[in-house]
Amino acid sequence: MPTLPLITHEHADSVIAWRDGCSVSAAQFLFDVAQLREKLPGGSHMLNGCNDRYRFTVGLAAALLSKKISLLPPAQTPEMMRQLQLFAPDAFCLTDRADCAIALPQLQFPALAALPQAKEPAFAVPQVDSGQVVATVFTSGSTGVPCAHPKTWGALVRNVQSAARLCGLRDGRRHTVIGTVPSQHMFGFESAVLMAMQSANALAAGDAFYPADICHAIAAAPRPRMLVSTPVHLRALMQAGLPVPALDLILSATAPLSSALAEQLEAACRAPVLEIYGSTETGRIATRNPAQTPQWQLSDGIRLNRQDGVTWAFGAHIECATPLQDVIEPIGEDRFLLHGRTADLINIAGKRSSLTYLNVQLNAIPGVVDGAFFMPDEVGPDGVTRLTAFVVAPGCTPAMLMTALRARVDAVFLPRPLILVDALPRNASGKLPRAALQSLALAQSGPAAKQDAA
């Protein structure tokens, strides 16, 4: 089995991370990995729960070199941990939080020693079998129960090295990758961790989530710098009205990015926006610039094939043909349009639409901070399923929002009811699991709920 390097940094003093304004060399990183390896307990599965992206990366590498599989669940809820224990009874949790409540045996990320000073420090990058399973990642559960998907080192490396070239990270300069997406999410794992490891660039260690934190993280990172984020985080960043330090590229994924928001981001951040299409199952398979085109360009070597109403992706880093959960319209051999998830398709009174499309229209209404449509399982007394919409829109009334929606969507898709809420139950990657929306619907179904009765 061929091997591939753990990192592609060629020199001991190459910068692999920035932490609190200080650089971390590749030699120090390998020394930290070696120290942590000595402290890992037995067992073949490790839940990497570190919030700090550098510590997460050290934990990932230590587990990899110890032939332990890193478990990357979409959430750390008690129910998810129960499922994880059933999946991997020998799992333990590596954490950097003193108050970690995960119900697994825990290993606190230890204090690590600095690299001893030496005139010519030894620098030998470990090699990893390309067929070794590095991680088991889990689907987000946005449409159902999370499912496990093993990822090999070879497939991951091929994908992120291709993505690094596409993003211009292999141009000979030293880039910094800043992330707002948790490292445990497939997008954050590939784009904010592995891409830096496999392009000889540096990752920003801090956990940036709120607009002010994102601006601070950008300002603290040397240029050229790339922001890896989601539409939810990027929209909040624009709505905050803060001066955003200049970027060299914005990379977005996890949900469709509207052309209007992409144009706003490019103007405010003085950088192009690149959007990724993919999934936990496939990783990245296509890209586009949403400010310029609605069409997606397939990544090199990726092909699509439609059989029995299902679109399959194969080639390049995809190790076996994988069905896609989205409605795809081919535009030639290597381009396509995306019409939302298969599970998002709705048919009411003989008319069809998708929750993705309706959500775009809802969030485009002035004054809407966040919003989502929800299709309940129950059928109304008239035999018709009625959509619900949850909206965060301070200063707006349900009547105002319904009037705006009537100008944007067919009347059969107007929500009954439309409910104003303080916030939507999004997870750390900005997604809305269906179970969370169901719980919100139950919580808001009482008489005290503020809703449109029309």
TIVEXNU-242334 format. One record per atom (N, C-alpha, C, O): x, y, z. Coordinates in steps of 0.2 Angstrom, whole numbers. Layout:
px	py	pz
X	Y	Z
...
END
This chain:
px	py	pz
4	-6	0
0	0	0
4	6	0
9	7	4
4	11	-5
8	17	-5
6	21	1
1	21	4
11	25	3
11	30	9
10	37	6
13	39	1
8	41	11
7	48	9
9	52	16
8	49	21
13	58	15
15	61	21
9	64	26
4	66	23
11	64	32
6	67	37
5	75	35
-1	77	35
10	78	34
10	85	32
15	86	26
19	82	25
13	92	22
18	93	16
23	99	17
26	101	13
23	101	24
28	106	25
35	103	25
36	98	27
39	107	21
46	104	19
51	106	24
57	102	24
50	111	28
56	113	33
53	113	40
47	114	41
58	112	44
56	112	52
53	118	54
49	118	58
55	124	51
53	131	53
47	133	49
45	139	50
44	129	45
38	131	41
32	132	46
31	128	50
28	137	45
23	138	49
17	134	48
15	134	42
14	130	52
8	126	51
2	129	55
-3	127	53
3	133	60
-3	136	63
-1	143	66
5	144	67
-6	147	68
-6	153	71
-10	152	77
-16	151	77
-7	154	83
-11	153	90
-9	159	94
-4	161	95
-15	163	95
-14	169	99
-8	174	97
-5	177	100
-8	175	90
-3	179	87
4	176	86
8	180	84
5	170	88
11	167	88
11	161	83
6	158	82
17	160	79
17	155	74
19	149	78
23	149	83
17	143	75
19	136	77
22	133	71
19	132	66
28	131	72
32	128	67
30	120	66
27	117	70
32	118	60
30	111	58
34	106	63
31	101	65
40	108	65
44	104	70
40	104	76
40	99	80
38	110	79
34	110	85
28	105	85
26	102	89
25	106	79
18	102	78
20	94	79
17	91	82
25	92	75
27	85	76
29	83	83
28	77	85
32	88	86
34	86	93
28	86	98
28	82	102
23	90	97
17	90	100
13	83	99
11	80	104
13	81	93
10	75	91
13	69	95
10	65	97
20	69	95
23	64	98
22	64	105
21	58	108
21	69	109
20	70	116
13	67	117
12	63	122
8	69	113
1	67	114
0	60	113
-3	56	117
4	57	108
3	50	107
5	46	113
2	40	114
10	48	117
12	44	123
6	44	128
7	39	132
2	48	128
-3	49	133
-10	46	131
-15	46	135
-11	44	124
-17	41	122
-18	34	125
-14	30	126
-24	33	128
-26	27	131
-27	21	125
-26	23	119
-28	15	127
-30	10	122
-36	11	119
-40	16	120
-38	6	115
-44	7	111
-43	9	104
-37	13	103
-47	8	99
-46	10	92
-50	16	90
-50	17	84
-54	19	94
-58	24	92
-58	30	97
-58	29	103
-57	36	94
-56	42	98
-61	47	96
-61	49	90
-65	50	100
-69	56	99
-65	62	100
-63	63	105
-64	65	94
-60	72	95
-64	77	96
-67	80	91
-65	79	102
-69	85	104
-66	91	105
-69	96	108
-60	92	103
-56	98	104
-59	104	100
-61	104	94
-61	110	104
-63	116	100
-58	120	97
-58	122	91
-52	120	100
-46	124	97
-44	120	91
-42	114	92
-43	123	86
-42	119	79
-35	116	79
-34	111	76
-30	120	82
-23	117	83
-23	111	87
-20	106	85
-27	111	93
-27	105	97
-30	99	93
-29	93	94
-36	101	90
-39	96	86
-35	93	81
-35	86	80
-31	97	78
-26	94	73
-21	90	76
-19	84	73
-18	92	81
-13	88	85
-16	81	87
-13	76	86
-22	81	89
-26	75	91
-27	71	85
-26	64	86
-29	74	80
-30	70	74
-24	66	72
-24	60	70
-18	70	72
-12	67	69
-10	61	74
-7	56	72
-10	63	81
-8	58	86
-12	51	85
-10	46	85
-19	52	84
-23	46	83
-21	42	77
-21	36	77
-20	46	71
-18	43	65
-12	39	65
-12	34	63
-7	42	68
-1	38	69
-1	33	74
3	28	74
-6	33	78
-7	27	83
-12	22	80
-14	17	84
-14	23	74
-19	19	70
-26	19	74
-29	13	74
-28	24	77
-34	25	80
-39	29	75
-36	33	72
-45	27	75
-50	31	71
-53	36	74
-56	35	80
-53	42	71
-56	48	75
-63	48	73
-65	47	67
-67	49	78
-75	49	77
-77	56	77
-75	60	81
-80	58	71
-82	65	71
-90	66	70
-92	66	64
-93	66	75
-101	66	75
-103	73	73
-99	78	75
-109	74	71
-112	81	69
-114	85	75
-115	91	75
-115	81	81
-117	85	87
-114	81	93
-112	75	92
-114	84	99
-112	80	105
-118	80	110
-116	80	116
-124	79	108
-129	78	112
-129	71	115
-126	67	113
-133	70	121
-133	64	124
-135	58	120
-132	53	120
-140	59	116
-142	54	111
-137	52	106
-136	46	104
-133	57	103
-128	56	99
-123	52	102
-120	47	99
-121	54	108
-116	50	112
-118	43	113
-114	38	113
-125	42	114
-127	35	115
-126	31	109
-124	25	109
-128	34	103
-127	30	97
-120	29	96
-118	24	93
-115	34	98
-108	33	97
-105	27	101
-101	23	98
-108	26	107
-106	21	111
-108	14	108
-104	9	109
-114	14	105
-116	8	102
-111	6	96
-110	0	94
-109	11	92
-105	11	86
-98	9	88
-95	4	85
-95	12	93
-88	11	95
-88	10	103
-87	15	106
-89	4	106
-89	4	113
-83	5	116
-82	7	122
-77	5	113
-70	7	115
-68	14	115
-63	16	117
-73	18	113
-71	25	111
-70	29	118
-73	28	123
-65	34	117
-64	39	123
-64	45	119
-64	46	113
-64	51	124
-65	57	121
-59	61	123
-57	62	129
-56	64	118
-50	69	119
-54	76	119
-57	78	114
-53	80	124
-56	86	125
-51	92	128
-47	90	131
-53	98	126
-49	103	128
-53	108	133
-51	114	134
-59	105	135
-63	109	139
-64	106	146
-65	100	147
-63	110	151
-63	108	158
-70	105	160
-71	101	165
-75	108	157
-82	107	159
-85	102	154
-91	102	153
-81	98	150
-84	94	145
-89	89	149
-87	85	153
-95	88	146
-100	84	149
-101	78	145
-106	74	146
-97	76	140
-98	70	136
-97	64	140
-92	63	143
-102	60	139
-102	53	143
-98	48	140
-101	43	138
-92	49	140
-87	44	137
-81	45	142
-80	50	145
-76	40	143
-70	41	146
-66	47	143
-66	47	137
-64	51	147
-61	57	144
-53	58	145
-51	56	150
-50	61	140
-43	63	141
-43	70	140
-44	73	134
-41	74	145
-40	81	144
-34	82	140
-28	79	141
-34	87	135
-28	88	131
-23	91	136
-24	96	140
-17	88	136
-12	89	141
-8	96	139
-8	98	134
-5	98	144
0	104	143
6	101	140
9	96	142
8	104	134
14	101	130
20	105	131
20	111	131
26	102	131
32	105	132
34	109	125
32	106	120
38	114	125
41	117	119
46	113	116
49	109	120
47	113	110
52	110	106
59	112	109
61	118	109
63	107	111
70	109	114
74	112	108
74	111	102
78	117	110
82	121	106
88	117	103
91	113	107
89	117	97
94	113	94
97	117	88
93	121	84
103	116	86
106	120	80
103	117	74
101	121	70
102	111	73
99	108	67
94	102	70
95	96	70
88	105	71
83	100	74
81	95	69
80	96	63
81	88	71
79	83	66
72	84	64
67	86	68
70	83	57
64	85	54
62	79	49
65	79	44
58	74	52
56	69	48
49	68	48
46	67	53
45	69	42
38	69	42
36	62	42
38	58	37
32	59	46
29	53	46
25	51	40
22	56	37
25	45	38
21	43	32
15	39	34
16	35	39
10	39	31
4	35	32
1	31	26
1	34	21
-1	25	28
-3	21	22
-10	24	19
-14	27	23
-10	25	13
-15	28	10
-22	25	11
-27	28	11
-22	18	12
-28	14	13
-30	14	21
-36	12	22
-27	18	25
-29	18	32
-35	22	33
-35	28	31
-39	19	37
-45	23	39
-43	28	44
-41	27	50
-44	35	42
-42	40	47
-48	42	52
-47	43	58
-54	42	49
-59	45	53
-66	42	50
-67	40	45
-71	42	55
-77	40	53
-81	46	54
-82	49	60
-84	49	49
-88	55	49
-96	53	49
-97	48	46
-100	57	52
-107	56	52
-111	61	48
-109	67	49
-116	59	45
-120	64	42
-124	68	47
-124	66	53
-126	74	45
-128	79	50
-135	78	53
-136	80	59
-139	73	50
-145	72	53
-150	77	51
-156	77	54
-149	81	46
-154	86	45
-160	84	41
-165	87	42
-160	78	39
-166	74	36
-167	68	39
-172	64	37
-164	66	45
-165	60	48
-160	58	53
-157	62	56
-159	51	53
-154	49	58
-147	49	55
-146	47	50
-142	51	59
-135	52	56
-132	45	54
-134	40	58
-129	44	49
-126	38	47
-118	39	46
-115	44	45
-115	33	48
-107	33	48
-104	32	41
-107	28	37
-99	36	40
-95	35	34
-87	35	35
-85	40	37
-84	29	34
-77	29	35
-73	33	29
-75	33	24
-67	36	31
-63	40	26
-56	38	27
-53	38	32
-53	36	21
-46	34	21
-42	40	20
-44	45	17
-35	39	22
-31	44	21
-30	46	14
-29	52	12
-29	41	9
-28	42	2
-33	46	-1
-32	51	-4
-40	45	0
-45	48	-2
-46	55	0
-47	60	-4
-45	56	7
-45	63	10
-39	67	7
-40	73	5
-33	65	6
-27	68	4
-29	70	-4
-27	76	-5
-31	66	-8
-32	68	-15
-37	73	-15
-36	78	-19
-42	73	-11
-48	78	-12
-45	85	-9
-46	90	-13
-42	85	-4
-40	92	-1
-34	95	-5
-34	101	-5
-30	91	-8
-24	93	-12
-27	96	-18
-25	102	-21
-32	93	-21
-36	96	-27
-39	102	-25
-39	107	-29
-42	103	-20
-46	109	-17
-41	114	-16
-42	120	-18
-35	113	-13
-30	118	-12
-28	121	-18
-27	127	-19
-27	117	-23
-25	120	-30
-30	124	-33
-29	130	-35
-36	122	-32
-42	126	-35
-42	133	-31
-44	138	-34
-41	133	-24
-41	139	-20
-35	143	-21
-35	149	-18
-30	141	-25
-24	145	-25
-19	145	-20
-15	149	-19
-20	139	-16
-16	139	-10
-9	136	-11
-5	135	-7
-8	133	-18
-2	130	-19
2	135	-24
6	132	-28
2	141	-23
5	146	-28
12	148	-25
15	153	-28
14	145	-20
21	147	-17
21	152	-12
26	152	-8
15	155	-10
15	159	-5
13	156	2
11	150	1
13	159	7
11	156	14
4	158	16
4	164	18
-1	154	15
-8	156	16
-10	154	23
-7	150	26
-15	158	26
-18	156	32
-25	155	31
-29	158	28
-27	149	34
-34	147	33
-38	148	40
-36	145	45
-43	152	40
-47	154	45
-54	150	45
-57	151	40
-56	147	50
-62	143	50
-67	146	55
-66	147	60
-74	146	53
-79	147	57
-83	140	58
-88	140	62
-81	135	55
-85	129	55
-81	124	59
-75	123	59
-85	120	64
-82	116	68
-77	110	64
-79	108	59
-72	109	67
-67	104	64
-70	97	63
-68	93	59
-75	96	67
-79	89	67
-84	89	61
-86	83	60
-85	94	58
-90	94	52
-85	92	46
-80	95	46
-88	89	41
-84	87	36
-81	93	32
-75	92	30
-85	98	31
-82	104	28
-77	107	32
-71	109	29
-78	108	38
-72	111	42
-66	106	43
-61	108	43
-68	100	43
-62	95	44
-58	95	37
-52	95	38
-61	95	31
-57	95	25
-54	102	24
-48	102	22
-58	107	24
-56	114	22
-52	118	27
-48	122	25
-53	117	33
-50	121	38
-45	118	42
-41	121	46
-44	111	41
-39	107	44
-34	104	39
-28	105	39
-37	99	36
-33	95	31
-30	99	25
-24	97	23
-34	104	23
-31	108	17
-25	111	19
-20	112	15
-24	114	25
-18	117	28
-13	112	28
-7	113	27
-14	106	31
-9	101	32
-6	99	26
0	97	25
-10	98	20
-8	95	14
-7	101	9
-7	99	3
-6	107	11
-4	112	6
2	116	8
3	121	5
5	114	14
11	117	17
9	124	19
13	129	19
3	125	21
0	132	24
-1	131	31
0	126	34
-4	137	34
-5	137	41
-13	138	42
-17	141	38
-15	135	48
-22	136	50
-22	140	56
-17	141	60
-28	144	57
-29	148	63
-32	144	68
-37	141	67
-29	144	74
-31	139	79
-38	141	83
-42	137	85
-39	148	83
-45	150	87
-52	148	84
-52	146	78
-57	148	89
-63	146	87
-67	153	86
-69	156	90
-68	155	79
-72	161	77
-79	159	76
-80	155	71
-84	162	79
-91	160	78
-95	166	77
-99	167	72
-95	171	81
-99	177	81
-95	182	76
-89	182	76
-99	187	73
-96	192	69
-90	195	71
-85	196	68
-90	198	78
-84	201	80
-78	197	81
-72	199	80
-79	190	83
-74	185	83
-71	184	77
-65	183	76
-75	183	72
-73	182	65
-68	188	62
-63	187	60
-71	194	63
-67	200	61
-60	200	65
-55	201	62
-60	198	71
-54	198	75
-49	193	73
-43	194	72
-52	187	71
-48	181	69
-45	183	62
-39	181	61
-49	186	58
-46	188	51
-40	193	52
-35	193	49
-41	198	56
-36	203	57
-30	200	60
-24	203	59
-30	195	64
-25	192	68
-21	188	63
-15	186	65
-23	186	57
-20	181	53
-16	185	47
-19	189	44
-10	183	46
-6	186	41
-9	184	34
-12	179	33
-8	189	29
-11	188	22
-5	184	18
1	184	20
-7	181	13
-14	180	11
-18	175	15
-15	171	19
-25	176	16
-29	173	20
-36	171	17
-38	175	14
-38	165	19
-44	162	17
-49	161	22
-47	158	27
-55	163	22
-60	162	27
-65	156	25
-67	156	19
-65	151	29
-69	145	27
-75	145	32
-75	145	38
-81	146	29
-87	148	33
-93	145	30
-93	141	25
-99	147	32
-106	145	30
-110	151	28
-109	156	31
-115	150	25
-120	155	23
-123	158	30
-124	164	30
-124	154	35
-127	157	41
-122	162	44
-124	167	46
-116	160	45
-111	164	48
-109	170	44
-108	176	46
-109	169	37
-107	175	32
-113	180	32
-112	186	32
-119	178	33
-125	182	33
-125	186	39
-126	192	39
-123	183	45
-123	187	51
-117	192	51
-118	197	54
-112	190	48
-106	194	47
-108	201	44
-106	206	46
-112	200	38
-114	206	34
-119	210	38
-119	216	38
-124	207	41
-129	210	45
-126	214	51
-129	219	53
-120	212	54
-118	215	60
-115	222	58
-114	226	62
-113	223	52
-111	230	49
-104	232	52
-102	238	52
-100	227	54
-93	228	56
-89	229	50
-90	226	45
-83	233	51
-78	233	45
-75	226	45
-71	224	50
-75	223	40
-72	216	39
-65	217	36
-64	220	31
-59	215	39
-53	215	36
-53	212	30
-56	207	29
-48	214	25
-48	211	19
-46	204	19
-42	202	23
-49	200	14
-48	193	13
-45	192	6
-46	196	2
-42	186	5
-40	184	-2
-45	179	-5
-45	178	-11
-49	176	-1
-54	171	-3
-58	169	2
-57	169	8
-65	168	0
-70	166	5
-72	159	2
-74	159	-4
-72	154	6
-75	148	4
-81	146	8
-80	146	15
-86	144	5
-93	143	8
-95	136	7
-94	134	1
-99	133	11
-102	127	10
-108	126	15
-109	130	20
-111	120	15
-116	117	20
-123	119	18
-128	116	20
-124	125	14
-131	127	11
-130	131	6
-124	135	5
-134	132	1
-134	137	-5
-133	144	-2
-136	146	2
-128	147	-6
-127	154	-4
-130	158	-10
-129	157	-16
-134	163	-8
-138	167	-13
-133	172	-17
-128	174	-14
-135	173	-23
-130	178	-27
-130	185	-24
-125	188	-24
-135	187	-21
-135	194	-18
-130	194	-12
-127	199	-11
-130	189	-8
-126	188	-2
-119	188	-4
-114	191	-2
-118	184	-10
-111	183	-12
-108	190	-15
-102	191	-14
-112	193	-18
-110	200	-21
-109	205	-15
-104	208	-16
-113	205	-10
-111	209	-4
-105	207	-1
-101	211	1
-103	200	0
-97	198	3
-91	200	-1
-86	203	2
-92	199	-8
-86	201	-12
-84	209	-11
-78	211	-11
-90	213	-11
-88	220	-10
-86	222	-4
-81	226	-3
-88	219	2
-86	221	8
-79	218	10
-75	221	14
-78	212	8
-71	209	10
-66	209	5
-60	207	6
-68	212	-1
-63	213	-6
-60	207	-9
-54	206	-10
-64	201	-9
-61	195	-11
-66	191	-14
-72	192	-13
-64	186	-19
-69	182	-22
-72	177	-17
-69	175	-12
-78	175	-19
-82	170	-15
-82	163	-19
-85	163	-25
-80	158	-17
-80	151	-20
-85	147	-15
-84	147	-9
-89	143	-19
-94	139	-15
-93	132	-17
-92	130	-23
-93	128	-12
-92	121	-13
-99	117	-12
-103	118	-8
-99	112	-17
-105	107	-16
-102	100	-15
-97	98	-18
-105	97	-10
-103	90	-8
-107	88	-3
-112	90	-1
-104	83	1
-108	79	6
-103	76	11
-98	75	9
-106	74	16
-102	69	21
-100	63	17
-94	61	18
-104	60	13
-103	54	10
-97	55	4
-93	51	4
-97	60	1
-93	61	-5
-87	66	-4
-82	66	-8
-88	71	1
-83	76	1
-85	81	-5
-90	81	-8
-80	85	-6
-81	90	-11
-81	87	-18
-77	83	-20
-87	89	-22
-87	86	-29
-88	92	-34
-87	91	-40
-90	98	-32
-91	103	-37
-90	110	-34
-90	111	-28
-89	115	-38
-88	122	-35
-92	127	-40
-93	125	-46
-93	133	-38
-95	139	-42
-94	145	-38
-92	145	-32
-94	151	-42
-94	157	-39
-101	160	-40
-103	162	-45
-105	160	-34
-112	161	-34
-113	169	-36
-119	170	-38
-108	173	-36
-109	180	-38
-109	180	-46
-112	185	-48
-107	175	-49
-106	175	-56
-111	171	-60
-113	172	-65
-112	165	-57
-116	160	-60
-120	155	-56
-117	154	-50
-126	153	-58
-129	148	-54
-127	141	-55
-129	136	-52
-123	140	-60
-120	133	-62
-115	131	-58
-110	135	-56
-114	124	-57
-109	121	-53
-104	118	-58
-107	115	-63
-98	118	-57
-93	115	-61
-90	109	-57
-88	109	-51
-91	103	-60
-88	97	-57
-81	97	-56
-77	100	-60
-78	95	-50
-71	94	-49
-68	89	-54
-71	85	-57
-61	90	-55
-58	86	-60
-58	79	-58
-57	77	-52
-60	75	-63
-61	67	-62
-68	65	-59
-69	59	-59
-72	70	-57
-78	68	-54
-84	67	-60
-84	72	-64
-88	62	-60
-93	61	-65
-99	60	-61
-100	57	-56
-105	62	-65
-112	60	-62
-115	55	-67
-114	56	-73
-119	51	-64
-123	46	-69
-130	46	-65
-131	44	-59
-135	46	-69
-142	46	-67
-145	39	-69
-145	37	-74
-147	35	-64
-150	29	-64
-157	28	-60
-156	30	-54
-162	27	-63
-168	25	-60
-170	31	-55
-173	30	-50
-169	37	-58
-171	43	-54
-166	46	-49
-168	51	-46
-161	42	-48
-156	44	-43
-149	46	-47
-147	43	-51
-146	52	-45
-140	54	-47
-134	51	-43
-134	52	-37
-129	48	-46
-124	45	-43
-117	49	-45
-116	51	-50
-113	49	-40
-106	53	-41
-101	47	-40
-101	43	-36
-96	48	-45
-90	43	-45
-84	46	-48
-84	52	-51
-78	43	-46
-72	46	-49
-68	50	-44
-70	51	-39
-62	51	-46
-57	55	-42
-56	52	-35
-55	46	-34
-58	56	-30
-57	53	-23
-63	49	-20
-62	46	-15
-68	49	-24
-74	45	-22
-72	37	-23
-72	35	-29
-72	34	-18
-69	27	-19
-74	22	-21
-72	16	-24
-81	23	-21
-86	19	-24
-92	24	-26
-93	29	-22
-95	22	-31
-101	26	-33
-106	28	-28
-108	23	-24
-108	34	-27
-112	36	-21
-118	40	-23
-117	45	-27
-124	38	-21
-130	42	-23
-130	49	-19
-128	49	-14
-132	54	-23
-133	60	-20
-140	61	-18
-145	59	-21
-141	65	-13
-148	66	-10
-151	73	-13
-155	76	-9
-149	75	-19
-151	81	-21
-154	81	-28
-152	76	-32
-158	85	-30
-161	86	-37
-156	90	-41
-155	96	-40
-153	86	-46
-148	89	-50
-150	89	-58
-153	84	-60
-149	95	-61
-151	96	-68
-144	96	-72
-141	102	-71
-142	91	-76
-136	92	-79
-136	98	-85
-141	99	-88
-130	101	-85
-129	106	-90
-123	104	-94
-117	107	-92
-123	100	-99
-117	98	-102
-114	92	-98
-118	89	-93
-108	90	-99
-105	84	-96
-102	86	-89
-102	81	-85
-100	92	-88
-97	94	-82
-100	99	-78
-96	102	-73
-106	101	-80
-109	107	-76
-116	105	-74
-119	100	-78
-119	108	-69
-126	106	-67
-129	112	-63
-125	116	-61
-136	111	-63
-139	116	-58
-142	112	-52
-143	106	-53
-142	115	-47
-144	111	-40
-151	114	-38
-152	120	-38
-156	110	-38
-163	112	-36
-165	110	-29
-171	109	-28
-160	108	-25
-162	107	-18
-162	99	-16
-161	95	-21
-162	98	-10
-162	91	-8
-168	87	-10
-174	90	-10
-167	80	-11
-173	76	-13
-178	76	-8
-184	77	-9
-176	76	-2
-181	76	4
-184	83	5
-189	83	9
-181	88	2
-184	95	2
-190	96	-3
-194	101	-2
-191	91	-8
-196	92	-13
-203	92	-9
-204	87	-5
-207	96	-11
-214	96	-9
-219	97	-14
-218	100	-19
-225	94	-13
-230	94	-18
-237	96	-14
-239	92	-11
-239	102	-16
-245	104	-12
-250	106	-18
-249	110	-22
-256	103	-18
-262	105	-22
-259	104	-30
-261	108	-34
-255	99	-31
-252	98	-38
-247	102	-40
-244	102	-45
-245	107	-35
-239	111	-37
-233	109	-33
-233	107	-28
-227	110	-37
-221	108	-34
-216	113	-32
-216	118	-36
-212	112	-27
-207	117	-25
-202	113	-21
-203	107	-20
-198	117	-18
-193	114	-13
-192	118	-7
-193	125	-7
-191	115	-1
-189	119	5
-183	124	4
-183	130	7
-178	122	0
-173	126	-1
-174	132	-5
-172	138	-3
-179	132	-10
-181	138	-14
-185	142	-9
-184	148	-9
-189	139	-5
-194	144	-1
-190	147	4
-191	153	6
-185	144	7
-180	147	12
-176	153	9
-175	158	12
-174	152	3
-170	157	0
-175	164	-1
-173	169	0
-181	162	-3
-186	168	-4
-188	171	3
-188	177	3
-188	167	8
-190	170	15
-184	174	17
-185	179	20
-178	171	17
-172	175	19
-170	181	15
-166	185	18
-173	182	9
-172	188	5
-176	194	7
-175	199	5
-181	193	11
-186	198	13
-182	203	18
-179	201	23
-182	209	17
-179	214	21
-182	214	28
-188	213	29
-177	214	33
-179	213	40
-178	206	43
-179	205	49
-178	201	38
-177	194	41
-170	193	42
-166	193	38
-169	191	48
-162	189	51
-161	182	49
-155	180	47
-166	178	50
-165	170	49
-172	168	48
-177	170	51
-173	162	44
-179	159	43
-179	153	40
-174	151	36
-184	148	41
-184	142	38
-191	139	38
-195	140	43
-193	136	32
-199	133	31
-198	125	34
-193	123	34
-204	123	37
-204	116	39
-211	113	37
-216	115	37
-210	106	34
-215	102	32
-217	97	37
-213	92	38
-222	98	41
-224	93	46
-226	87	43
-228	86	38
-226	81	47
-228	75	45
-236	74	45
-238	70	41
-239	78	49
-246	77	50
-250	81	44
-248	86	42
-255	78	42
-260	81	37
-265	84	40
-268	82	45
-267	90	38
-272	94	41
-279	91	40
-280	86	36
-284	94	43
-291	91	43
-294	91	36
-299	87	35
-292	95	32
-294	96	25
-290	91	20
-291	91	14
-286	87	23
-282	82	19
-276	85	16
-273	82	12
-274	91	18
-268	95	15
-263	96	20
-265	99	25
-257	95	19
-252	97	23
-250	104	23
-249	107	17
-250	107	28
-248	115	28
-241	116	31
-239	113	36
-238	120	27
-231	122	29
-231	127	35
-236	130	36
-226	126	39
-224	131	44
-218	135	42
-214	132	39
-218	141	44
-212	145	44
-210	148	50
-214	151	54
-203	147	52
-201	150	58
-196	156	56
-192	155	52
-197	162	59
-194	167	57
-191	172	62
-194	173	67
-185	174	62
-182	178	66
-182	185	62
-178	186	58
-186	190	65
-186	196	61
-189	201	66
-194	204	66
-184	204	70
-186	209	75
-189	215	71
-186	218	66
-194	218	73
-197	224	70
-202	222	65
-205	227	62
-203	216	63
-208	214	58
-214	210	61
-213	207	67
-219	211	58
-225	207	61
-226	201	56
-224	202	50
-230	196	58
-232	191	54
-235	193	48
-234	191	42
-240	198	48
-244	201	43
-239	204	38
-240	203	32
-234	208	40
-229	211	35
-225	205	31
-224	206	25
-223	200	35
-219	195	32
-224	191	27
-221	189	21
-230	190	28
-234	186	24
-235	190	18
-236	187	12
-236	196	18
-237	201	12
-231	200	8
-232	200	2
-225	201	11
-219	200	7
-218	193	3
-216	193	-2
-220	188	7
-220	181	4
-225	180	-2
-223	177	-6
-231	183	-1
-236	183	-6
-233	185	-13
-235	183	-18
-228	190	-13
-225	193	-19
-220	188	-22
-217	190	-27
-218	183	-18
-212	179	-19
-214	172	-21
-210	169	-25
-219	169	-18
-220	162	-19
-228	161	-20
-232	165	-19
-229	155	-23
-236	154	-25
-240	153	-18
-237	151	-13
-246	155	-19
-251	155	-13
-251	149	-9
-252	148	-3
-251	143	-13
-251	136	-10
-245	135	-5
-246	131	-1
-240	138	-6
-234	137	-2
-233	142	4
-228	142	8
-238	147	5
-238	151	10
-239	147	17
-243	143	17
-235	149	22
-235	145	28
-241	147	32
-243	152	33
-244	141	35
-249	142	40
-248	137	45
-250	131	45
-245	139	51
-244	146	53
-236	149	51
-232	145	49
-236	156	52
-229	159	52
-228	161	59
-231	165	61
-222	159	61
-221	160	69
-215	164	70
-209	162	67
-215	169	73
-209	173	75
-206	170	81
-209	168	86
-199	169	81
-195	166	86
-189	170	87
-187	174	83
-186	170	93
-180	173	94
-174	171	91
-169	175	89
-174	164	90
-168	161	86
-170	154	84
-175	151	86
-167	152	78
-168	145	76
-163	140	79
-157	143	80
-165	134	80
-160	129	83
-155	126	79
-154	120	78
-151	131	76
-145	129	71
-140	125	75
-138	127	81
-136	120	72
-131	118	76
-124	122	74
-125	127	71
-119	120	76
-113	124	76
-111	125	69
-107	130	67
-113	121	64
-111	122	57
-116	125	53
-116	126	47
-121	128	57
-127	132	54
-133	128	51
-137	131	48
-133	121	52
-138	117	49
-144	117	54
-143	118	60
-150	115	51
-156	114	55
-158	107	55
-162	105	50
-156	103	59
-158	96	59
-166	95	59
-169	99	63
-169	91	56
-176	90	56
-179	89	63
-184	92	65
-175	85	67
-178	84	74
-178	90	78
-183	91	82
-173	95	77
-173	101	80
-179	106	78
-182	109	82
-181	106	72
-187	109	69
-193	106	72
-198	110	74
-194	100	72
-199	96	75
-201	98	82
-206	100	85
-195	99	86
-196	101	93
-198	108	94
-202	110	98
-195	112	89
-197	119	89
-205	120	88
-208	124	91
-207	116	83
-214	116	81
-218	114	87
-224	117	88
-216	109	91
-220	107	96
-220	112	102
-225	114	105
-214	115	103
-214	121	108
-218	127	106
-220	130	111
-219	128	100
-222	134	98
-229	133	96
-233	138	94
-232	127	97
-239	126	95
-244	128	100
-250	127	99
-242	130	106
-247	133	111
-250	139	110
-248	142	105
-255	141	113
-259	147	112
-255	154	113
-256	159	110
-249	153	116
-245	159	118
-240	161	112
-237	166	111
-240	156	107
-236	157	101
-238	163	97
-244	164	96
-233	167	95
-235	173	90
-235	170	83
-230	169	80
-241	170	80
-241	167	74
-247	171	70
-251	174	72
-246	170	63
-251	172	58
-257	168	58
-256	162	56
-263	170	59
-269	166	59
-272	166	52
-277	162	52
-269	169	47
-273	169	41
-273	163	38
-276	162	32
END
